[in-house]
Amino acid sequence: MSTTHSDPAAVKAADRAHVFHSWSAQGLIDPLPVAGAEGSYFWDYDGNRYLDFASQLVNTNIGHQHPKVVAAIQEQAGKLCTLAPGFAVDVRSEAARLIAERTPGDLDKIFFTNGGAEAVENAVRMARLHTGRPKVLSTYRSYHGATAAAINLTGDPRRWPSDSGSAGVVHFWGPFLYRSPFHAETEAQECERALAHLEQTIAFEGPQAIAAIILETVPGTAGIMVPPPGYLAGVRELCDRYGIVLIFDEVMAGFGRTGRWFAADHFGVTPDLLTFAKGVNSGYVPLGGVAISAEIAATFDQRPYPGGLTYSGHPLACASAVATINAMAEERIVENAAEIGEKVIGPALREIAERHPSVGEVRGLGVFWALDLVRSKETREPLVPYNAAGADNAPMAEFAAACKRGGLWPFVNMNRTHVVPPCTITEAEAKEGLAALDEALTSADAHTV
Ligand SMILES: Cc1ncc(COP(=O)(O)O)c(C=O)c1O
């Protein structure tokens, strides 16, 4: 018997019986059956509509069910659903061209993957083969994916259960003035000390053993910490000095999220490799990839690249990327993200922070914002402890429930909520979501001291 779309009980029952969910204790979760989605909203079978301030997992940059992208997938499905990576395919060529046209500098060759983690795996492999060195440096406050190298590079506690301790990864502290690991009081101090710390880490690890430094250009899940002026240029300079490959992970920050095509565009710094996924086609069909510099690409001109995927450059995924990028350009969607961030979200969040004792700091750009929730603005003690679970996490769980009661689907991570709606969000929708957020924050205020 097949499950009909109008029977939420059957959807739920089959899910609980047969779907094994990511990152979860399977017996402790209660997935919401979703009936549909459009633009900035999705809804359940009971008529509850949610404004998606999380863009799912920060991937629906173009919103749900964009008609041009849906049509492109349908058209491609009618023409050619799949073809092995070894062939030249019109939509794959065009997707690569459109991406290369937008990536900074000479990152002009594209290796396609099915998602972000695979992009990171392949970027690291390219860096190791290009340099002949084993180690990779990444920051503690980071997320790079859940596969072998990617989870070892990840700084947050999701790494711990999979940490092999032998992956060749060394973690260091990136800049984060609000919770400065360097006791800095200004952005300039934070920048200078973070660069000195990185240089010392390189010196003590041995530069000749370091293949790459991988950074989220603007760290996402770990807290949307926009790097201080000069930091990324300083990292670029260190990489050049020591022959280290610089990888920017733009899986979350890329494709309009920060109000530019790539977050790197804000800083005028070009990495040697850039990983992308999510916003490249808003996840309508799984797609990710690595944009590769001319120099690294040349390493594999005569020598085979020892990596591949059956679905590398999948035609349905590439057709949706072509339609997404073209629609984003035609409809000024990246510009919209910048304008809404600057004129609506940023000012409103700063004003919210003044009124709510639980909001310690607001930071971000474009449609990429974090609210750091605290017990006290003075001590900056996080509203819940690092990696809190169960009762310890209750204040954040209550806050998330309050958002949902108000028709807002929030992004919540540790003691933070992120405001990461689609890049297509209108001013009226943003204001609606910000009002619901404002209201829900009173539940967090109740836990301040
Ligand atoms: C910066 C960054 N890199 C890599 C990944 C992993 O991407 P995926 O989940 O598509 O494997 C993510 C996912 O959130 C991410 O935010």
The ligand as an SDF file (V2000), in Angstrom:
LIG
                    3D

 16 16  0  0  0  0  0  0  0  0999 V2000
   31.1270   25.2980    5.9410 C   0  0  0  0  0  0  0  0  0  0  0  0
   30.5860   23.9240    5.6710 C   0  0  0  0  0  0  0  0  0  0  0  0
   31.3720   23.0060    5.0780 N   0  0  0  0  0  0  0  0  0  0  0  0
   30.9370   21.7760    4.7960 C   0  0  0  0  0  0  0  0  0  0  0  0
   29.6460   21.3900    5.1110 C   0  0  0  0  0  0  0  0  0  0  0  0
   29.1940   19.9990    4.7880 C   0  0  0  0  0  0  0  0  0  0  0  0
   28.2970   20.0250    3.7390 O   0  0  0  0  0  0  0  0  0  0  0  0
   27.3440   18.7550    3.4450 P   0  0  0  0  0  0  0  0  0  0  0  0
   26.4240   18.6520    4.6240 O   0  0  0  0  0  0  0  0  0  0  0  0
   26.6700   19.1160    2.1610 O   0  0  0  0  0  0  0  0  0  0  0  0
   28.2220   17.5680    3.3220 O   0  0  0  0  0  0  0  0  0  0  0  0
   28.7910   22.3040    5.7330 C   0  0  0  0  0  0  0  0  0  0  0  0
   27.4150   21.9220    6.0970 C   0  0  0  0  0  0  0  0  0  0  0  0
   26.7360   22.5740    6.8500 O   0  0  0  0  0  0  0  0  0  0  0  0
   29.2640   23.6030    6.0230 C   0  0  0  0  0  0  0  0  0  0  0  0
   28.4930   24.5070    6.6220 O   0  0  0  0  0  0  0  0  0  0  0  0
  1  2  1  0
  2  3  1  0
  2 15  2  0
  3  4  2  0
  4  5  1  0
  5  6  1  0
  5 12  2  0
  6  7  1  0
  7  8  1  0
  8  9  2  0
  8 10  1  0
  8 11  1  0
 12 13  1  0
 12 15  1  0
 13 14  2  0
 15 16  1  0
M  END
$$$$
